[in-house]
């Protein structure tokens, strides 16, 4: 009964070239087709190369049909040179004899000058193949980084800890930053949900109506130009309800509101020269307005002026209470005049 040879008799580079030829034909080809592409005949030496490729785990041979393995495809499609070297090392150590030699001479110098004799005496290699196996091991070990220039064999168990990079892309789905958080359901009533934004309970998943008017004001370009910031207008409290009021009473300034309320009924003058407010005005006055300093309606109506300018890109209203405010109006009108004369 012939002895089974479980070690490669040719070099690793020759086995890799044969595997590349099989891969070029689609990953499968006949033995004769592979030999023809290499301009060789199907001889004993060519079959020895095919046998070495099978021993290194690069090819499978079944009924003279050669097929590339997953190990070959991992080497071919490696991400970088480092990962390719790791897979080449795995293929080189695929034969049990080469793994046994590396473990025996771990971190020790390999006796290259008498390595073929050692293969015959200690590892059971046939004498006719000892020299070829010795050359195949030394050349392949240098190529995959196991044997250095001083002929010292590296620790293959430590090298095996260098795990290849299996994947580059993350398998987790990215979080949708534009998706609003789902509302949580109430424990007492499953049909009632709590809105995550406002915390208001709504029935059947219907949120309460939001106001159509935005809460924040846009920045006025003209007021910013003259230093009249309107940021403090956003902090105004909601106006209280006043009887016989309307939109004019809500959106006007407090001084203008007092003037409007006092206009229908003139003040009654007493004998001693003091002015008394009408009864309707005294009844509608709130406690907050009682804290403000009282100004006579005649003086307010005479000195309260307002200018509103509307135009393309301009919507501003200025209150004029003294002569210094007229300079700001003059600057504004001069700027509008320059825009019109361009």
C-alpha positions in Angstrom: 0.0 0.0 0.0 1.5 3.3 -1.1 2.3 5.9 1.7 0.0 9.0 1.7 2.0 12.2 1.3 0.4 14.9 3.5 2.9 17.7 2.7 3.5 19.8 -0.4 6.5 18.9 -2.6 6.6 22.2 -4.5 6.8 25.9 -3.5 3.9 28.0 -2.3 4.4 30.5 -5.1 4.0 27.8 -7.8 0.8 26.6 -6.1 -0.6 30.2 -6.0 0.0 30.7 -9.7 -1.9 27.5 -10.6 -4.8 28.7 -8.3 -4.9 32.1 -10.1 -5.1 30.4 -13.5 -8.1 28.3 -12.2 -9.7 31.5 -10.9 -9.3 33.3 -14.3 -11.4 30.6 -15.9 -14.3 31.2 -13.6 -13.2 29.3 -10.5 -13.5 25.9 -12.1 -11.6 24.2 -14.9 -10.3 20.8 -16.0 -6.8 19.7 -15.3 -5.9 19.8 -19.0 -7.3 23.3 -19.4 -5.1 24.6 -16.6 -2.0 22.9 -18.0 -2.7 24.4 -21.5 -3.0 27.9 -20.1 0.4 27.5 -18.4 1.9 26.1 -21.6 2.6 22.8 -19.8 1.8 19.2 -20.3 -0.1 17.1 -17.8 3.0 15.4 -16.4 4.1 14.2 -13.0 5.7 17.5 -12.1 2.6 19.5 -13.0 0.5 17.1 -10.9 2.9 17.7 -8.0 2.1 21.5 -8.3 -1.6 20.8 -8.3 -1.1 18.5 -5.3 0.7 21.3 -3.5 -2.1 23.8 -4.2 -4.5 21.3 -2.7 -2.3 20.8 0.4 -2.1 24.5 0.9 -5.9 24.8 0.8 -6.0 26.9 -2.4 -7.7 24.3 -4.7 -9.9 21.3 -4.5 -9.4 18.4 -7.0 -12.2 16.0 -7.7 -12.1 13.8 -10.9 -9.5 16.1 -12.5 -11.8 19.1 -12.0 -10.1 21.9 -10.2 -12.0 24.4 -8.1 -10.8 27.4 -6.0 -11.6 27.4 -2.3 -12.9 30.0 0.1 -9.4 30.6 1.5 -8.2 31.6 -2.0 -11.1 34.0 -2.4 -10.3 35.6 1.0 -6.7 36.2 -0.1 -7.8 37.6 -3.4 -10.4 40.0 -1.9 -8.4 41.1 1.1 -8.8 44.7 2.1 -5.1 45.6 2.3 -1.7 44.0 2.2 -1.6 43.3 5.9 -4.8 41.2 5.7 -3.6 39.5 2.6 -0.4 38.5 4.4 -2.4 37.0 7.3 -4.5 34.9 4.9 -1.3 33.8 3.0 0.1 32.7 6.4 -3.0 30.7 7.1 -2.7 28.9 3.7 1.0 28.2 4.2 0.4 26.6 7.6 -2.5 24.5 6.2 -0.2 21.4 5.8 0.2 19.6 9.2 3.9 19.1 8.6 4.6 22.8 8.3 2.7 23.6 11.4 4.5 20.9 13.3 7.9 22.3 12.2 7.0 25.9 13.3 5.9 24.7 16.7 9.1 22.7 17.2 11.4 25.6 16.4 9.3 28.3 18.0 11.5 31.4 18.7 14.5 29.3 17.8 16.9 29.3 14.9 16.1 26.8 12.1 19.1 24.7 11.0 18.7 25.5 7.3 22.0 23.9 6.3 20.9 20.5 7.6 17.1 20.9 7.4 16.5 18.3 4.7 18.3 15.6 6.8 16.2 16.6 9.8 13.0 16.2 7.7 14.0 12.7 6.9 15.0 11.6 10.5 12.5 13.5 12.6 9.5 14.2 10.5 9.3 11.1 8.3 9.7 12.8 4.9 10.9 10.6 2.1 14.5 11.0 1.0 13.5 11.7 -2.6 11.3 14.6 -1.5 13.3 16.0 1.4 15.3 18.6 -0.5 12.2 19.9 -2.3 10.2 20.1 0.9 13.0 21.9 2.7 13.2 24.5 0.0 9.5 24.9 -0.2 9.3 25.5 3.6 12.1 28.0 3.8 11.0 30.1 0.8 7.3 30.1 1.9 8.1 30.9 5.5 10.2 33.9 4.5 7.4 35.1 2.2 4.6 35.0 4.8 6.8 36.5 7.6 7.4 33.4 9.7 11.2 33.1 9.1 13.3 36.2 9.5 16.7 37.0 8.0 18.5 35.3 11.0 16.5 32.1 10.3 14.6 32.4 13.6 11.1 30.9 13.4 8.3 33.2 14.8 5.7 32.1 17.3 2.7 31.1 15.1 0.3 31.1 18.0 1.1 34.8 18.7 0.8 35.6 15.0 -2.6 34.0 14.9 -3.9 36.6 17.4 -3.7 39.2 14.6 -7.3 39.0 13.5 -8.1 40.1 10.0 -10.5 43.0 9.5 -13.7 41.1 8.7 -15.8 44.1 7.6 -15.5 47.8 7.1 -19.1 49.0 7.0 -21.3 49.0 10.1 -24.3 46.6 10.2 -26.4 48.9 12.4 -29.0 51.0 10.7 -28.4 54.8 11.1 -30.8 56.7 13.3 -33.3 58.8 11.4 -32.6 62.3 12.7 -35.7 63.7 10.9 -38.2 61.3 12.5 -40.1 62.8 15.4 -40.3 60.7 18.6 -43.4 58.5 18.9 -46.0 59.5 21.4 -46.3 57.4 24.6 -49.7 55.9 25.6 -51.2 56.6 28.9 -51.4 53.6 31.3 -54.9 54.3 32.5 -56.4 54.9 29.1 -54.7 53.2 26.1 -56.6 55.4 23.6 -55.1 58.5 25.2 -51.6 59.5 24.1 -49.2 62.0 25.5 -47.4 64.4 23.1 -43.6 64.4 23.7 -43.3 68.0 22.7 -46.1 69.6 24.8 -47.0 66.9 27.2 -50.8 67.5 26.5 -53.1 64.5 26.6 -55.0 63.9 23.3 -57.7 61.3 22.6 -57.3 58.9 19.7 -53.9 60.2 18.8 -55.2 63.7 17.7 -53.1 66.5 19.0 -54.8 69.8 20.1 -54.7 72.6 17.6 -51.6 74.7 17.6 -51.8 78.5 17.2 -51.3 79.7 13.7 -49.4 82.8 14.8 -45.7 81.9 15.5 -44.5 82.7 18.9 -41.2 84.3 17.9 -40.8 87.6 16.0 -38.6 88.2 13.0 -35.7 90.6 13.4 -36.5 94.0 11.9 -33.6 95.2 9.6 -34.4 98.9 9.9 -34.7 98.8 13.7 -31.4 96.9 13.9 -29.7 99.5 11.7 -30.6 102.4 14.0 -30.0 100.4 17.2 -33.7 99.9 18.0 -33.6 96.2 18.9 -37.0 94.5 19.1 -35.8 91.4 21.0 -37.5 92.5 24.2 -40.9 92.4 22.4 -40.9 88.6 22.5 -40.8 88.7 26.3 -44.0 90.7 26.6 -46.8 89.1 28.6 -50.1 88.2 27.1 -52.5 91.3 27.3 -55.4 91.1 29.6 -58.9 91.2 28.4 -60.5 94.7 28.6 -64.2 95.3 28.2 -65.2 97.1 25.0 -61.7 96.3 23.6 -60.6 94.9 20.3 -57.5 94.4 18.1 -56.6 98.0 18.4 -56.4 97.8 22.2 -54.3 94.5 22.0 -51.6 95.6 19.5 -51.1 99.3 20.6 -48.7 100.5 23.2 -50.0 101.2 26.7 -49.8 105.0 26.2 -51.8 104.9 23.1 -54.4 102.6 24.8 -54.9 105.2 27.6 -55.3 107.9 25.0 -57.9 105.9 23.1 -59.9 105.1 26.2 -59.9 108.7 27.4 -60.8 110.3 24.0 -64.6 109.6 24.0 -65.2 111.4 27.3 -63.3 114.7 28.0 -62.0 115.2 31.5 -64.1 117.3 33.9 -62.3 120.2 35.4 -63.0 121.1 39.0 -63.2 124.5 40.5 -59.7 124.4 42.0 -58.1 123.5 38.6 -57.5 119.8 39.0 -58.6 117.3 36.4 -60.7 114.3 37.3 -60.8 111.2 35.2 -64.2 110.0 33.8 -66.1 107.3 35.7 -65.8 104.8 32.8 -62.0 105.1 32.8 -61.8 104.6 36.6 -63.9 101.5 36.4 -61.8 99.8 33.7 -58.4 100.6 35.2 -56.5 97.5 36.4 -54.3 97.3 39.5 -51.2 97.2 37.4 -52.0 100.5 35.8 -52.6 102.1 39.1 -48.9 101.7 39.9 -47.7 103.6 36.8 -47.3 107.4 37.1 -50.4 109.3 36.1 -50.1 111.6 33.1 -52.8 114.0 32.0 -54.7 113.0 28.9 -54.2 116.4 27.3 -50.4 116.2 27.6 -50.4 112.6 26.3 -52.6 113.4 23.3 -50.4 116.4 22.4 -47.0 114.7 22.7 -47.7 111.1 21.5 -46.7 110.7 17.8 -46.1 107.5 15.9 -44.7 107.0 12.4 -45.1 103.7 10.5 -43.2 103.0 7.3 -44.1 100.1 5.1 -42.2 99.1 1.9 -40.1 96.4 0.3 -38.1 94.8 3.1 -39.2 97.6 5.6 -41.9 97.3 8.2 -41.2 99.5 11.2 -43.0 101.8 13.6 -41.3 104.6 15.6 -42.8 106.3 18.7 -41.8 110.1 18.8 -41.9 111.6 22.3 -39.2 114.3 22.1 -37.2 116.3 19.6 -34.3 113.8 19.6 -36.5 111.2 18.0 -36.9 113.4 14.9 -33.2 112.9 14.0 -33.8 109.1 13.8 -36.7 109.7 11.5 -34.6 112.0 9.4 -31.9 109.4 9.0 -34.5 106.9 8.0 -36.1 109.1 5.4 -32.7 110.0 4.0 -31.9 106.4 3.6 -35.1 105.8 1.8 -34.5 108.8 -0.5 -31.1 107.3 -1.5 -32.7 104.0 -2.3 -35.3 105.7 -4.5 -32.7 107.9 -6.4 -30.5 104.9 -7.4 
